[in-house]
């Protein structure tokens, strides 16, 4: 069975600090996708990134970066020079497959609430 | 205009009432999903649909039903609402790649 663990329930940082959100996953599949979503205080869920299991290259997008390590089954998310607008709940998710014509079950972690203090 | 819309955005209803939550999407995706979000529990899948003729139960389907009226429309019904169905409900769509695009959510309160 697949599982996603976000052990950090809440994190508070002061603006401009760097912060890393941890995500550890479990799966028996060799083919899978990993995702991060952001849920700001307004409540909507925003897709941030998808990474497939064959691509272990780290990704950087502006102040955001993602570190995927299959050896430790982790897909961590770092925000550099945090800003108040980064305050949100962040969800990590795992999808096994894809399977031809089949459902890719998506399992979400329980989320990490990040508060950036001005 | 938003790619995925949900109506209503907020709803307060009484125990035992039937209620329908509606979702529409303009992304052209075949796959649609209904989730509920409860504090500390993340997102849990209620139902999903791969096309108009394909409806499947998720992990917490008891007490819910769905209808896929068209590729772009997927409705969730609570046949007889109960207080523990108070939650934030999200509709989502995806293509085969798997990343999901969510609606703005419906906050449902059952008193």
Contacts between the chains, C-beta under 8 A, distances in Angstrom:
chain1	res1	chain2	res2	distance
A	9	B	40	7.9
A	33	B	97	7.8
A	33	B	98	4.8
A	33	B	99	7.8
A	35	B	98	7.5
A	35	B	99	6.0
A	35	B	100	7.9
A	37	B	102	7.9
A	43	B	88	7.0
A	43	B	104	6.9
A	43	B	105	5.2
A	43	B	107	7.9
A	44	B	102	6.6
A	44	B	104	5.2
A	44	B	105	6.6
A	45	B	43	8.0
A	45	B	90	6.4
A	45	B	92	7.8
A	45	B	102	3.9
A	45	B	105	7.7
A	46	B	102	7.8
A	47	B	99	5.0
A	47	B	100	6.8
A	47	B	101	6.3
A	47	B	102	7.9
A	50	B	97	6.9
A	50	B	98	6.7
A	50	B	99	4.7
A	91	B	42	6.5
A	91	B	43	7.1
A	95	B	98	4.7
A	97	B	98	7.7
A	98	B	96	6.2
A	98	B	97	7.8
A	98	B	98	6.6
A	101	B	50	8.0
A	103	B	48	6.5
A	103	B	50	7.0
A	103	B	56	6.6
A	104	B	98	5.3
A	105	B	45	7.8
A	106	B	45	7.4
A	106	B	98	7.1
A	106	B	100	6.7
A	108	B	42	4.3
A	108	B	43	4.4
A	109	B	42	5.9
A	110	B	40	6.1
A	110	B	41	6.4
A	110	B	42	4.3
A	111	B	42	5.8
